Amino acid sequence: MARVRIPTPLRKLTKGMAEVEAKGATVREVFQDLEGRYGGLREKVFDESGEVRRFINIFVNGEDVRFSKGADTPVKAADELSIVPAIAGGAQGPAGGEGSREWATRKS
């Protein structure tokens, strides 16, 4: 069975487990198998059309499935899947406003 690494925000769905095992020939099938044991996980990862949500990244052995076949990326029993939620970074303040380099220079 493939190993699936679960990020902290989704562990409440896997009874606190950081890693679970699942079977399936594709990423989609692996998540169908997981859904049978951990209800709600699939809807957090896939959208209504069955594609991986924009803010979720799935890696098979370190390779982003978006650059392969997406949810139809093949999975072997020895593979490791990682679910990685996208993280938004901090934004700099408006040009010249508080938080900008110009503002910091003026205040010095």
N, C-alpha and C positions, 0 to 999 in steps of 0.2 A: 504494500500500500504506500501511496505517496504521503509525505509529511507536509502538513500545512501549518505555517507559523501565523499565529493570531496576534494582531496588535492589541495593546492594552484596552482601547475603547470598545473592542468587540468581545473581549473575554467574558463579559457578563452573559453572553449567549452560549459560551462553551464551558460554562460552570467553572470559570476561572483558569482554564487551561491555556497555556501559552502556545502549545503545539498539539495538534490532533492528527490522526491518520484518516485517510479516505481513499476510496478506489474510484477509478474512472479513467477512460482513455483520452479525455480532453479536460481542459480547465472547467468547462461548463459541466461535464459529468461529475467531476470531483465535487463541485459545489452542490449538485443535485444529491449526491451521496451524503454530504454534510448536512444538508437541509433536513434529511430524515432523522438525524440525531440531535441537531442543534437548530431548531426552528427559528427563523428570523434572520439567520446569517446571510442567506442568499439575497434577501431584499435589501440588505445594507450594502452589498457588493455590486449587484446587478440592477439596472434600471428596468422600467416597464417593458422595454423592447427586447430584454434579454442580453443587453450588452453591458460591459463593465462600466460602472459609473465614472464620470469624468474626474471626480476627485479621489478615486481609488486607483492604485497601481497594483498590479499583480505581476510577480516575477516567478518564473520557473527556472530554478538553478541559476538565479542571478540575472536572467534575461527578461526584460520587460515584454509582456505578451502583446503590447500594442504594436511592437515592431516585428511581430511574428504573425500569428493567425488569430489574435485576440482571444476570445473565449473558446475558440476552436483549436487553440494551441495544443498539440499532443502532450500527454503526460505518461510517464513510465512509472512503474511501481517504486523505483528507487529515487524518484525526483523529490525535490523540496520546493514547495510553493510558499511564497511570502505575500501577505496582504499588507500594503503600505498606504495608509491614508495620506493624501497630499496635504502639505502644510503651507499656509500662506505666510509670507514674510512681512516684516514691518515696513511701513511706508514712510518716506521722508515727508516732512511738512511741505507746504506750498513754497515755490521758489521765492526766496527772500523772506519767508515767514519764519516764525519760531520753529526751531528744529532743523533749519537749513544751514548749510555752510556759510552762506552770506550773513545770516542772522548771527551765527556764532562769531564770525569775524568782526561784525559791527559791535558786538557786545564786549569784545576783548579790549 
